[in-house]
Structures are given as structure tokens and as C-alpha cells.
């Protein structure tokens, strides 16, 4: 797993931001599945590589959203 991430092949990520976001999120992150937990928004989906992840985090910042966590998920946990 470490080698795959190090080589920049990407993976599935879970990103949590503060608050409950609406249509803005789905338009800004079309490949991410959006759900809500404890009043916050979860974005879960594929990220191609480190550059795409960095761009996504920058977009969240540009939108003025408060980032709570970013977690790399393994393939077994995504479906649960």
C-alpha cells in the first residue's frame, strides 16, 4: 500500500468539512459521494494522485470551508 501511494497512483479518500453543504459541493466535486454525519459534510471518492488531492484541498480552502479531516481509505472500507 505504501508503495502505491508513494508512486502517486491515488486511491479513495474521505474528506470531512465543517457544516452541512448543499449543491455547491456536488458541482465543485462531481466525482465524490456526498453524505452528512454529525452536522458535517463527508466527501468520499476517488482521487487520482497527490496533485488532484492538493487541488481539491485548495478548492475547499478557496470556498472558505473548514477542513476537519482527510483520510485515505483502503478498498475494503469504502463499501462499508
N, C-alpha and C positions, 0 to 999 in steps of 0.2 A: 504494500500500500504506500509506504513512504516513497519508494522509487517512482511510482506512478505520479504521485503529487509533485515530486521534485522535478520530474520531466515535463510538467506543465500540461498533462492530459486533462486536467479538470476533474470534475466529479459533481456530486449532488450536495447542495448547501441549504442550510436552514438559517434564515436571517430574521431576526426579531427587531421590530421598531416600536417605539412607544406610541400608543394611541391606536384608534380604530380608523384605518384609512379607507377611502372609497375608490371611485373609478380612476382617480389619478394614478393609483398604484398599478392597476391592471393595464393601463395604457403605457405606463413607463417601464413595466417589467412583464412583457407578454408571455415569456416562457416559464414564468414562475406560477406555482399554485398558491393561491392566497387563502389564508384562514385566520381565525381570530382566537386568542386564548388570553384569559385574564385581562381583558381590555386592551390588549396589544395586537399588532398585526404580525403574522408569520408569512414569510415568503419562502417557499420550498421548491427547488427545481435545479435543473442542470446548469452548470457553469463550465464553459469550455476550457478556460485556462486562467492563470493568475491575472492576466491583463483584463479579461472580462470581469473578474471579481472586483478588481480595483476600480474599474469603470462603474460598476454597479454601486459600490460603496460611495464613490464620488457623487453619483446621481442622487443617492439618498441624502447626502450632505447638502447638495445644491437645492434640494426640495425643502430643506430646513427640518428634516426628520431626525429624531433622536434614536441612534443606533443602540440597541440593548445587547445583542449578541450575534455572533456569526459562528456557525458550527458546520464542519464538514461531516456529512453523513455517509455511512457505507451503504452499499446497495441493499443489504438485508433490512436495514432500519427504515428505508424510505417507504415501503409499503405498509408499515405498521402504524 
